[in-house]
Amino acid sequence: MSEFNQTSLDRAKKHLLILAVIGLGLVPLLYFTGLMSIETVNMLGRYLCFAIVAVGLDLIWGYTGILSLCQALFFTVGAYGMGMYMAHQYPSADNPSIPQSLYVVFPYDVGQGKGEEILPWFWWPFKFFPLAVLLSILVPCFIAALIGLGGFFSRVRGVYFAILTQAVTVAAFLFFSNNDMFLCGTNGLSQFRTFLGFDLGDDKLKFIMYIVTALSLLGVLALCQYIVHSRFGRILIAVRDAEPALRFQGYKPHHFKMIAFAFAGGLAGLGGMLYTPQMQIITPSDMAPIKSILIVVWVAVGGRGTLTGAVIGALFVNLIYSWLTSPITIGSVQVWSPDYWPILLGLLFISVVLVIPTGIVNIKLPFLPRKKEVNS
């Protein structure tokens, strides 16, 4: 390994350690000492789910040069997978074979009446937790592989691939919103009561889910850091920087792009799977096109091509979103309205692109000593 790569790897390990100390040390300490409420811990757990998706996007956008606008689709599919498992835990009183969330919006056929509902075949595997976990990751991974198969093997690149993924997201949004698809239509999956024997309102469950999500994020970060510093990662970077030259040397870039894209889809599914028990509802609106664009904003703000920056960007943008989507008044004067948030977000994105294009993770603080850069 070159000296430059070793320096980059050492920096990644340091960032990972800092995140572990904050996520697994500081936050639990603040919670157990009463300085942080369980609602805040639960909110941070949901934002860590977003960070997992952002890391996946950074892997394919920052390191492979693939701008995807359908990561929210993979996230929502994974969330639906776990939501279908949770829905099975609360069956309808009128027809115990049908989850209550599906029963209230069941699309009856002509001549079919109450009590004659039949559980759709694709709901059956999600009655079992291990299968639900597996499918929540593999189904988004498979969908991503299909998109990659159609796009990369046809050599669709750049903005055209971004448009293709956006079109797929819109189609999926309409598909999930259709009540005849037996996915509860625009209502989505809700009316959950328990998860693995815990009541969803139990503070213990909320804290456990936060810890599981934090550990999952750290594991995803460590795995992605290993990938980008491996031979496979160097090929991904070559795909980004010189795809024609790589093809000339006998490589098949579309194979590597499809593998990376499918892997990022699986990561998004993992984030969605962890999100549902903490949010307790999932609807087609979670895969709306704007959601995928927001994920791009998180990565750009945090620092594209850094992995750690994707985590920082996701947490930073969502934390200020939670603060600035409520009215702020000083005395009797309202100085901030939630309606201003989209304007601020746009200005933030433009400012980062123009002023600090490498993201906030690479901001040089004047009071910290700077190390000499190592030439590659």
C-alpha positions in Angstrom: 0.0 0.0 0.0 1.4 3.4 -0.9 2.2 6.0 1.7 -0.7 8.2 0.4 -3.2 5.3 0.7 -1.9 4.5 4.2 -2.4 8.1 5.3 -6.0 8.1 3.9 -6.7 4.8 5.7 -5.3 6.1 9.0 -7.5 9.2 8.7 -10.6 7.0 8.0 -9.8 4.9 11.1 -9.5 8.1 13.2 -12.9 9.3 11.9 -14.5 5.9 12.6 -13.2 6.0 16.2 -14.5 9.5 16.8 -17.9 8.5 15.5 -17.9 5.4 17.7 -17.0 7.4 20.8 -19.8 9.9 20.1 -22.5 7.4 19.0 -21.8 4.6 21.5 -20.3 6.6 24.3 -21.5 10.2 24.5 -25.1 9.8 23.5 -25.8 6.9 25.9 -24.0 8.8 28.7 -26.2 11.9 28.1 -29.3 9.7 28.0 -28.6 7.8 31.3 -27.6 11.0 33.1 -31.0 12.6 32.1 -29.4 15.3 29.9 -30.9 13.8 26.7 -34.5 12.6 26.4 -35.5 9.3 24.8 -37.3 11.2 22.1 -34.0 12.8 21.1 -32.3 9.4 21.1 -35.0 8.0 18.9 -34.7 11.0 16.5 -30.9 10.4 16.3 -31.6 6.7 15.6 -33.7 7.6 12.6 -31.1 10.0 11.4 -28.4 7.3 11.6 -30.6 5.2 9.3 -30.4 8.1 6.8 -26.6 8.2 7.3 -26.4 4.5 6.2 -28.2 5.4 2.9 -25.8 8.4 2.5 -22.7 6.2 2.9 -24.0 3.9 0.1 -24.6 6.8 -2.2 -21.2 8.2 -1.4 -19.6 4.8 -2.4 -21.2 4.9 -5.8 -21.2 8.7 -6.4 -18.0 9.8 -4.7 -15.8 6.8 -5.6 -17.4 5.4 -8.7 -18.9 8.5 -10.3 -22.5 7.2 -10.5 -25.1 9.8 -9.6 -28.1 7.9 -8.5 -31.5 9.5 -7.8 -33.3 6.4 -6.6 -31.6 5.6 -3.2 -34.8 6.6 -1.5 -36.6 3.9 -3.5 -34.3 1.2 -2.1 -34.6 2.7 1.4 -38.4 2.6 1.3 -38.5 -1.0 -0.1 -36.3 -2.1 2.8 -38.6 -0.2 5.2 -41.7 -1.9 3.7 -40.1 -5.3 4.2 -39.7 -4.7 7.9 -43.1 -2.9 8.0 -44.8 -6.0 6.6 -43.3 -8.1 9.3 -44.5 -5.7 12.0 -47.9 -5.5 10.4 -48.3 -9.3 10.8 -48.0 -8.8 14.6 -51.3 -6.9 14.7 -53.9 -9.0 12.7 -57.4 -7.8 12.0 -60.0 -8.9 14.6 -62.5 -9.7 11.7 -60.0 -11.7 9.7 -56.9 -12.8 11.7 -55.1 -14.0 8.6 -54.9 -10.3 7.3 -52.8 -7.6 9.0 -55.0 -4.7 10.3 -53.1 -2.2 8.2 -53.9 -4.1 5.0 -57.5 -5.0 6.1 -58.6 -1.4 6.4 -57.7 -0.6 2.7 -58.1 -4.1 1.2 -58.9 -3.8 -2.5 -61.8 -6.2 -2.9 -62.5 -8.0 -6.1 -66.0 -7.8 -7.6 -68.3 -10.1 -5.6 -65.8 -10.4 -2.7 -67.0 -9.3 0.7 -65.8 -8.8 4.3 -64.3 -11.9 5.7 -63.2 -13.2 2.3 -59.9 -11.4 2.2 -56.9 -13.5 1.2 -53.4 -12.7 2.2 -51.3 -11.9 -0.9 -48.6 -14.4 -1.7 -45.7 -12.0 -1.3 -46.8 -11.1 2.2 -46.2 -14.7 3.5 -42.4 -14.7 3.8 -42.5 -11.5 5.9 -44.3 -13.3 8.7 -40.9 -14.7 9.8 -38.4 -12.2 11.2 -35.2 -13.8 9.8 -36.7 -13.9 6.3 -38.0 -10.3 6.7 -34.5 -9.1 7.6 -32.9 -11.0 4.7 -35.5 -9.9 2.1 -35.4 -6.2 3.3 -31.8 -6.1 2.2 -31.8 -8.5 -0.8 -34.9 -7.2 -2.5 -33.5 -3.6 -2.8 -30.2 -5.1 -3.8 -31.9 -7.2 -6.6 -33.9 -4.1 -7.8 -30.6 -2.1 -8.0 -29.0 -4.9 -9.9 -31.8 -4.9 -12.4 -31.5 -1.2 -12.9 -27.7 -1.5 -13.3 -28.1 -4.4 -15.7 -30.3 -2.2 -18.0 -28.3 1.0 -17.6 -24.7 0.0 -17.3 -24.7 -2.7 -19.9 -26.2 -0.2 -22.3 -23.5 2.2 -21.3 -25.9 4.8 -20.0 -23.7 7.3 -18.1 -23.7 10.6 -16.3 -26.8 12.7 -16.3 -28.7 10.2 -18.5 -28.3 7.5 -15.8 -29.4 10.0 -13.1 -32.6 10.7 -15.2 -33.2 7.0 -15.7 -33.0 6.4 -11.9 -35.3 9.3 -11.3 -37.9 7.9 -13.8 -37.7 4.5 -12.1 -38.4 6.2 -8.7 -41.4 8.0 -10.1 -42.8 4.7 -11.5 -42.2 2.9 -8.2 -43.9 5.7 -6.3 -47.0 5.3 -8.5 -46.8 1.6 -8.1 -46.7 1.7 -4.3 -49.5 4.3 -4.2 -51.9 2.1 -6.2 -54.2 0.4 -3.7 -54.6 -2.6 -6.1 -51.0 -3.6 -5.5 -51.9 -4.8 -1.9 -49.3 -2.5 -0.3 -51.9 -0.4 1.5 -51.8 2.4 -1.1 -51.1 6.0 -0.1 -51.9 5.0 3.6 -48.7 3.0 3.7 -47.9 0.6 6.5 -48.9 1.7 10.0 -51.0 0.6 13.0 -48.0 -1.3 14.4 -48.2 -2.4 18.0 -45.1 -4.5 18.9 -41.7 -5.3 17.6 -39.9 -8.6 18.8 -42.1 -8.7 21.8 -41.5 -5.1 22.9 -44.3 -2.4 22.9 -43.3 0.3 20.4 -43.7 2.9 23.0 -41.3 1.2 25.3 -38.2 3.5 26.0 -36.0 0.4 26.3 -36.9 -0.6 22.7 -36.1 2.9 21.4 -32.7 2.8 23.1 -31.9 -0.7 21.9 -32.9 0.3 18.3 -30.6 3.3 18.5 -27.7 1.2 19.6 -28.4 -1.4 16.9 -28.5 1.3 14.3 -25.3 3.0 15.5 -23.5 -0.4 15.4 -24.9 -1.0 11.9 -23.7 2.3 10.7 -20.2 1.8 12.1 -20.1 -1.7 10.5 -21.2 -0.2 7.2 -18.6 2.5 7.4 -15.8 0.0 8.3 -16.9 -2.3 5.4 -17.0 0.5 2.9 -13.6 1.9 4.1 -12.2 -1.6 3.5 -13.7 -1.7 0.0 -12.4 1.7 -1.2 -8.9 0.9 0.1 -8.9 -2.6 -1.6 -8.0 -3.5 -5.1 -11.7 -3.5 -6.0 -12.0 0.1 -4.6 -9.1 1.2 -6.8 -10.9 -0.2 -9.8 -14.0 1.8 -8.8 -12.0 5.0 -8.6 -10.5 4.1 -12.1 -14.1 3.7 -13.4 -14.8 7.2 -12.1 -11.7 8.9 -13.4 -10.8 7.0 -16.6 -13.5 4.5 -17.7 -12.5 4.4 -21.4 -8.8 3.7 -20.4 -9.9 1.0 -18.0 -12.0 -0.6 -20.8 -9.0 -0.4 -23.2 -6.9 -2.4 -20.7 -9.4 -5.3 -20.8 -11.6 -4.6 -17.8 -15.4 -4.5 -18.0 -16.4 -1.4 -16.0 -20.1 -2.2 -16.2 -19.6 -5.3 -14.1 -17.9 -3.3 -11.3 -20.5 -0.5 -11.6 -23.4 -3.0 -11.3 -21.9 -4.7 -8.2 -21.2 -1.4 -6.5 -24.7 -0.1 -7.4 -26.4 -3.3 -6.1 -24.3 -3.1 -2.9 -25.4 0.5 -2.3 -29.0 -0.6 -2.9 -28.6 -3.2 -0.2 -27.2 -0.7 2.2 -30.2 1.6 1.6 -32.5 -1.4 2.3 -30.7 -2.0 5.6 -31.2 1.7 6.6 -34.9 1.4 5.7 -35.3 -1.8 7.6 -33.9 -0.2 10.8 -36.0 3.0 10.2 -39.5 1.4 10.4 -39.5 0.3 14.0 -38.2 3.7 15.1 -40.5 5.8 12.9 -43.5 3.4 13.2 -44.9 4.3 9.8 -43.8 4.0 6.2 -45.6 5.4 3.2 -44.9 5.8 -0.6 -44.1 9.5 0.2 -40.8 8.3 1.6 -39.7 7.3 -1.9 -40.9 10.6 -3.5 -38.3 11.9 -6.0 -37.4 14.8 -3.7 -36.2 12.4 -1.0 -33.5 11.0 -3.3 -32.4 14.5 -4.2 -32.1 15.2 -0.4 -29.7 12.3 0.0 -27.5 13.8 -2.7 -27.6 17.1 -0.8 -26.5 15.3 2.4 -23.5 13.7 0.7 -22.5 16.9 -1.1 -22.7 19.0 2.1 -20.8 16.5 4.2 -18.1 15.7 1.6 -18.4 13.6 -1.5 -15.8 10.8 -1.7 -15.0 10.7 2.0 -17.7 8.2 3.5 -17.4 9.9 6.9 -18.6 13.1 5.3 -21.7 11.4 4.1 -22.5 10.6 7.8 -21.7 14.1 8.9 -23.8 15.6 6.1 -26.8 13.4 6.8 -26.8 14.2 10.5 -26.0 18.0 10.1 -28.8 18.7 7.5 -31.4 16.6 9.4 -30.5 18.2 12.8 -30.9 21.7 11.5 -34.1 20.6 9.7 -35.6 19.3 12.9 -34.8 22.7 14.5 -35.7 25.0 11.7 -39.0 23.4 10.8 -40.7 24.9 13.9 -41.5 28.5 14.3 -39.0 30.6 16.3 -40.2 33.6 18.2 -38.4 36.3 20.1 -40.8 37.9 22.5 -44.0 38.3 20.5 -42.2 38.5 17.1 -41.8 35.4 14.9 -38.3 35.6 13.4 -38.4 32.3 11.7 -41.1 30.3 9.8 -40.9 26.7 8.6 -41.7 28.0 5.1 -38.1 29.4 5.0 -36.5 26.0 5.3 -36.4 25.0 1.5 -34.8 28.4 0.8 -32.1 27.8 3.5 -31.5 24.3 2.2 -31.0 25.6 -1.3 -28.6 28.3 -0.1 -26.7 25.8 2.0 -26.2 23.5 -1.0 -25.1 26.3 -3.3 -22.7 27.7 -0.7 -21.1 24.3 -0.1 -20.7 23.7 -3.9 -19.1 27.2 -4.4 -17.2 27.8 -1.2 -16.2 24.4 0.1 -16.8 21.9 -2.7 -15.0 19.1 -0.7 -17.7 19.3 2.0 -17.8 20.4 5.6 -15.7 17.3 6.7 -12.7 18.9 5.0 -13.0 22.3 6.6 -9.6 23.4 8.0 -10.1 24.7 11.5 -7.5 27.5 12.1 -6.8 26.5 15.7 -5.8 22.9 14.7 -2.3 22.1 13.5 -2.1 21.1 9.9 -0.2 18.0 8.8 2.0 18.1 5.7 0.3 16.6 2.7 1.8 13.5 1.3 2.2 13.3 -2.4 0.9 10.2 -4.1 
